Amino acid sequence: MPRTIHVLGGGLAGLTAAVFAARAGHDVTLLEHSPCLGGRARSRERNGVIWNMGAHALYNAGAGRAILDELAIPLPGRVADNGGSLAVRGGRLDALPVGFMSMLTTGLLDLAEKLSLGELMAKLPRMSLSALAGQTYGELVATLTPRPRVREVMIAFGRLATYVGDVEPVSAAVVVGQLKLALAAGVTYLDGGWQTLVDGLAQAATEAGVRIELDARVDDLAALRREGPVVLAVPPEVAGALLGRRFEVEPVRAACLDLALDGLPHPRRWFALGIDTPTYFSVHTRYASLAPAGIEVVHAVRYQRGPDDTERDRRELERLLDLVQPGWRERVVEERFLPSIAVAQSRPDGRPGVDQGGGIYLAGDWVGDEGSLADAALASGREAARLLAAPAIAEREAA
C-alpha cells in the first residue's frame, strides 16, 4: 500500500531517496531548509564560470554511478586520463607513477622501488576486501612493502581516493575499495559542474510526483512521524538534534583554493599529487565544460588533518601552484578560497546504519556501509527507499 513519506534534506541522498520512494508508489514530500536544492553538491555560476564546492569527480565503477544510470540521469562529461600527472615531493616535480611509461621515467623512485610499487599496483585489483577486515590502511601498506618511499606513494594514493588527510588509521578495506574503483574505470568530471547532477535528480523527483518544498523548517519530527516514515537526509548534527541524540562521526575536511585562469602558464601540467604533503592540484576544464573558451578552472586542495590553520593552508596551496603553474598569479580572473569545507560528513568507516527504528531512516555520505563520498550519499538514499518499501512488500506477500 502507498505510504506518506517525508524526506528532510534536498542534497544527493535526499533526492535519491525521494525519487526511489515515489517511483515505488509512495506519497513523498521533500523538505529542504534552504532556498535551493543540492546541499554541498550544488554549483555556483559567476561571470560564466561554474564553481563546485571544491573538487568533485564521480567514480565510474562506484555505487553512485550505477544508481544514477538506473535512474537515467544524464551525466555529460569526460573520463580523466593520466596524461600530465605529476608528483610533488621535496619541493620538486616528477612524473607520477600511475602507468607503464610514467613508472619507467619517474625520478621519484629508484629501480627497486619502482618494481615494488609496480607489484603492489598489480595486486590491488585482486585483493579481497573481506580479507582486510580489522586492518588499517597504514598497517596494510607496512606489510606490503618495507620501502619507505613506496609506502609514501601508497599513502598519497589513499588520500587521493578518500580525501582523508590522515588516511593511515582508516579501514584498509575501505581505502583499497576506493583504489580498486579508480583503477577499474577512473572518474568523470561533469559538464556544468555537479549542478548538472542535482538538476537531473530534481527533475526525476518532480516527474515521479515528489512534492518539493524549499525554505522549509522542521522542528517537530514527531508530527511528521505520525503521518508516516521519515528519511533524515541531513547533516549528523541536525539529525542528532531532531532525534535527541549525538552521532559520533568525524567529518572529512579540506582547504580548497579554486581559480579561474586566463590560460595555463604551463598548458601540459594538468594534475599533481603531493607525496610528502597532503595536497592535490587539478585542471577540471581539461575534462568538463565549466567556463567560457580560454578560461581554465583549477582546484588546489589540501587534505586536512589536525587543527585547522587557514594561513598555513593558504600558503601551502599557493606554494603548490607556484611549483606546478609558476606565473599563475598574473592569469587569475576569479578566485575563491574555502578554508575548511566538509568534503564528507564522516570518515568512510564507522558510520551509523540507515534504519534507526521507529520509522526513521538516515541517508547521507555519513551513513551506511556502502561506498564513500557521493557514492555513500546515493547508496544510502536508495537503501532508505528500499527499506521503506519492505513493509508494503511483506504485506502483499502475506495477502
C-alpha positions in Angstrom: 0.0 0.0 0.0 1.2 3.6 -0.7 2.6 5.3 2.3 3.0 9.0 3.2 6.7 9.7 3.5 8.7 12.8 4.3 12.3 13.3 3.3 14.2 16.0 5.1 17.1 17.4 3.0 17.4 18.1 -0.7 21.0 17.0 -1.3 22.1 14.0 -3.3 20.9 11.5 -0.6 17.5 13.1 0.0 16.8 13.5 -3.7 17.7 9.9 -4.4 15.6 8.6 -1.5 12.6 10.7 -2.7 12.9 9.5 -6.3 13.0 5.8 -5.5 10.3 6.1 -2.9 8.0 8.0 -5.3 8.7 5.5 -8.1 7.6 2.8 -5.7 4.2 4.4 -5.5 4.5 6.3 -2.2 3.3 9.8 -1.5 6.5 11.7 -1.0 7.2 15.3 0.2 10.8 16.5 0.3 11.5 19.4 2.7 14.7 21.5 2.2 15.5 24.2 4.7 17.5 26.3 2.2 16.2 28.2 -0.9 17.7 25.7 -3.3 18.4 22.0 -3.7 21.7 20.3 -3.8 23.4 20.9 -0.5 27.2 20.6 -0.9 26.7 19.2 -4.4 25.3 22.4 -5.8 27.4 24.6 -8.1 27.5 28.3 -8.4 28.0 30.4 -11.5 29.9 33.7 -11.6 30.8 35.6 -14.7 30.3 32.5 -16.8 32.5 30.3 -14.6 30.9 27.3 -12.8 32.2 26.5 -9.3 31.7 23.3 -7.5 32.2 23.3 -3.7 35.8 22.1 -4.2 37.0 19.4 -6.5 34.3 16.9 -7.4 34.6 13.7 -9.5 32.3 10.7 -10.0 33.7 7.2 -9.7 32.6 5.4 -12.9 32.6 1.9 -11.2 31.1 3.1 -8.0 27.6 2.5 -6.5 26.6 6.1 -7.2 27.2 5.8 -11.0 25.2 2.6 -11.1 22.3 4.3 -9.2 22.3 7.4 -11.5 22.3 5.1 -14.6 19.4 3.2 -13.1 17.5 6.5 -12.7 18.5 7.5 -16.3 20.2 10.8 -15.0 22.2 12.4 -17.9 25.9 12.7 -16.9 27.7 14.7 -19.6 31.5 15.0 -19.2 34.7 13.2 -19.8 36.7 10.5 -18.1 40.0 11.7 -16.6 43.2 10.3 -18.1 46.7 10.1 -16.6 48.4 12.4 -19.1 50.4 15.2 -17.5 50.1 13.7 -14.0 52.9 14.9 -11.7 54.2 14.0 -8.2 55.3 16.7 -5.8 57.9 15.7 -3.3 60.7 17.7 -1.6 59.6 20.8 -3.5 60.3 19.3 -6.9 58.2 17.8 -9.7 58.4 14.3 -11.1 56.2 12.0 -13.2 53.5 10.4 -11.0 54.0 6.6 -11.3 50.5 5.6 -12.4 51.2 3.9 -15.7 53.9 1.9 -17.5 55.7 4.9 -19.1 55.5 7.1 -16.0 56.7 4.3 -13.9 59.8 3.9 -16.1 60.6 7.6 -16.4 59.9 9.0 -12.9 62.8 10.1 -10.8 60.6 9.8 -7.7 61.7 6.2 -7.1 64.8 4.1 -7.8 64.6 0.8 -9.8 63.9 -1.5 -6.8 61.2 0.9 -5.6 59.6 1.0 -9.0 59.5 -2.7 -9.1 58.0 -2.9 -5.6 55.3 -0.3 -6.4 54.5 -2.0 -9.7 53.9 -5.3 -7.9 51.7 -3.6 -5.4 49.6 -1.8 -8.0 49.2 -5.2 -9.8 48.0 -6.8 -6.6 45.4 -4.2 -5.7 42.6 -5.2 -8.2 42.8 -8.8 -6.9 42.7 -8.1 -3.2 39.8 -9.5 -1.3 38.2 -6.7 0.8 36.8 -9.2 3.3 40.3 -10.4 4.0 41.3 -6.9 5.0 38.7 -6.7 7.8 40.1 -5.4 11.1 43.3 -3.9 9.4 44.1 -0.3 8.9 45.4 1.1 5.6 48.7 2.1 7.3 49.1 -1.5 8.7 48.4 -3.0 5.3 50.9 -0.8 3.4 53.5 -1.5 6.0 53.1 -5.3 5.5 53.1 -5.0 1.7 56.4 -3.2 1.3 59.4 -2.4 3.6 60.4 0.6 1.3 59.6 4.0 2.9 59.2 5.9 -0.4 56.9 3.2 -1.8 54.8 3.4 1.4 54.7 7.2 1.0 53.3 6.9 -2.6 50.7 4.4 -1.5 49.6 6.7 1.4 49.3 9.6 -1.1 47.2 7.4 -3.4 45.0 6.5 -0.4 44.5 10.3 0.4 43.5 10.9 -3.2 40.9 8.1 -3.2 39.3 9.0 0.1 40.0 12.8 0.7 41.1 11.8 4.2 44.2 13.7 5.2 45.2 11.1 7.9 44.4 8.0 5.9 46.6 5.5 7.7 44.1 4.8 10.5 41.2 4.3 8.0 40.0 0.8 7.3 42.2 -1.0 4.8 39.1 -2.5 3.1 37.6 1.0 2.6 40.7 2.6 1.1 41.6 -0.4 -1.1 38.0 -0.5 -2.2 38.2 3.1 -3.4 41.5 2.5 -5.1 40.1 -0.5 -6.9 37.2 1.7 -8.2 39.7 4.2 -9.5 41.8 1.5 -11.2 38.7 -0.2 -12.7 37.1 2.7 -14.6 38.5 6.1 -13.4 36.4 9.1 -12.7 34.3 11.5 -14.7 34.2 15.3 -14.4 30.7 16.7 -15.2 29.9 19.4 -17.8 28.1 22.2 -15.9 29.5 21.0 -12.6 27.7 18.9 -10.1 24.7 21.2 -10.5 24.0 19.0 -13.6 23.6 16.0 -11.3 21.5 17.9 -8.8 19.2 19.2 -11.6 18.9 15.8 -13.1 17.8 14.3 -9.8 15.4 17.1 -9.1 13.8 16.7 -12.5 13.5 12.9 -11.8 11.9 13.6 -8.5 9.4 16.1 -9.9 8.5 13.7 -12.7 7.9 10.9 -10.1 5.5 13.1 -8.3 7.6 14.2 -5.4 6.4 17.5 -3.8 9.4 19.7 -3.1 9.2 22.5 -0.5 12.1 24.9 -0.2 12.8 27.2 2.8 11.0 24.6 4.9 12.0 24.3 8.6 11.1 21.2 10.6 11.3 21.4 14.4 8.7 18.8 15.3 9.8 15.4 14.0 7.0 13.6 15.9 4.3 15.4 14.0 5.8 14.2 10.7 6.3 10.7 12.0 2.6 10.4 12.9 1.9 10.8 9.2 4.4 8.1 8.1 8.1 7.2 7.9 10.7 9.9 7.7 14.0 10.0 6.0 16.6 12.3 7.5 19.0 13.2 4.7 20.6 16.0 6.7 23.9 16.6 8.4 24.6 14.5 11.6 24.3 17.4 13.9 20.8 18.2 12.5 19.7 14.6 12.7 21.0 14.3 16.2 19.1 17.5 17.3 15.9 16.1 15.8 16.3 12.7 17.4 17.7 13.9 20.7 21.0 12.0 20.4 24.5 12.6 19.3 26.2 10.8 16.3 29.9 10.3 16.9 31.2 10.9 13.4 34.3 12.7 12.3 34.0 14.9 9.2 36.5 14.8 6.4 37.7 18.3 5.7 39.8 20.1 3.1 41.1 23.5 2.3 40.4 24.5 -1.3 41.8 27.3 -3.5 39.7 27.5 -6.6 40.9 29.6 -9.5 39.7 30.7 -12.9 42.8 31.4 -15.0 43.1 33.2 -18.4 45.0 30.2 -19.7 47.6 27.9 -18.1 51.2 29.2 -17.9 52.2 25.5 -18.4 49.5 24.0 -20.5 50.6 20.4 -20.2 50.5 20.3 -16.4 47.0 19.2 -15.6 47.3 17.2 -12.4 49.7 17.0 -9.4 49.6 14.9 -6.2 51.6 15.8 -3.1 53.6 12.8 -1.9 55.2 14.3 1.2 52.4 16.9 1.7 48.6 16.2 1.7 47.9 18.3 -1.4 46.3 17.9 -4.8 46.1 20.1 -8.0 43.8 19.5 -10.9 42.6 21.4 -14.0 39.0 20.4 -14.3 38.3 22.2 -17.6 40.6 19.7 -19.3 37.6 17.3 -18.9 34.5 19.3 -18.3 32.8 22.3 -19.7 32.8 24.8 -16.8 33.8 28.2 -18.2 34.0 30.3 -21.4 36.5 29.4 -24.0 40.1 30.2 -23.0 39.3 30.1 -19.2 40.7 27.2 -17.1 39.1 26.2 -13.8 41.8 24.9 -11.4 41.4 23.4 -8.0 44.2 23.2 -5.4 43.3 21.1 -2.3 44.9 20.4 1.0 43.5 17.4 2.7 43.2 18.5 6.3 44.5 16.6 9.3 44.7 18.0 12.8 43.6 21.5 13.8 42.6 24.0 11.1 45.3 26.6 10.2 43.9 28.9 7.5 47.1 30.8 6.9 49.2 27.7 6.7 46.8 26.0 4.3 46.6 29.1 2.0 50.4 29.4 1.9 50.9 25.7 1.2 48.4 25.8 -1.7 50.0 28.9 -3.2 53.4 27.1 -3.0 51.9 24.1 -4.8 50.6 26.4 -7.5 53.9 28.2 -7.8 55.6 24.9 -8.4 53.1 23.4 -10.8 52.0 26.6 -12.6 54.6 29.4 -12.0 53.1 32.7 -13.2 49.6 31.7 -12.3 49.0 34.9 -10.3 49.2 37.0 -13.5 46.5 34.8 -15.1 43.8 35.0 -12.3 40.4 36.0 -13.5 38.4 34.8 -10.5 39.4 33.1 -7.3 37.8 31.6 -4.2 39.4 30.2 -1.0 37.4 27.7 1.0 39.5 27.3 4.2 37.7 24.3 5.7 34.9 22.6 3.8 33.3 19.3 4.8 34.2 17.0 1.9 32.1 14.3 3.7 30.3 14.5 7.0 32.1 11.4 8.2 35.2 9.3 7.6 34.4 6.4 5.4 34.4 3.8 8.2 32.4 3.5 11.4 29.2 5.1 10.1 25.7 4.7 11.6 23.2 2.5 9.8 20.3 3.6 7.6 17.5 2.1 9.6 17.2 3.8 13.0 14.0 2.0 14.0 10.6 3.5 14.6 10.1 4.5 11.0 13.2 6.8 11.0 15.8 6.3 8.3 19.1 8.2 7.8 20.7 9.0 4.5 23.9 10.9 3.5 27.6 10.5 2.9 27.9 9.8 6.7 25.5 6.9 6.7 25.6 3.2 5.8 28.4 0.8 4.9 28.3 1.1 1.1 30.7 3.4 -0.8 32.4 6.6 0.1 31.8 10.3 -0.6 29.0 10.8 -3.2 28.7 7.0 -3.6 27.7 6.8 0.1 25.1 9.5 -0.2 23.4 8.0 -3.2 23.6 4.4 -1.9 22.2 5.3 1.5 19.3 7.2 -0.2 18.5 4.2 -2.3 18.7 1.9 0.7 16.4 4.1 2.7 13.8 3.9 -0.1 14.2 0.1 -0.3 13.7 -0.3 3.5 10.6 2.0 3.2 9.1 -0.4 0.6 9.8 -3.5 2.6 6.7 -3.5 4.8 4.4 -3.0 1.8 6.2 -5.9 0.0 5.7 -8.1 3.1 2.0 -7.2 3.3 1.5 -8.1 -0.4 3.3 -11.4 0.1 1.2 -12.2 3.2 -2.0 -11.5 1.3 
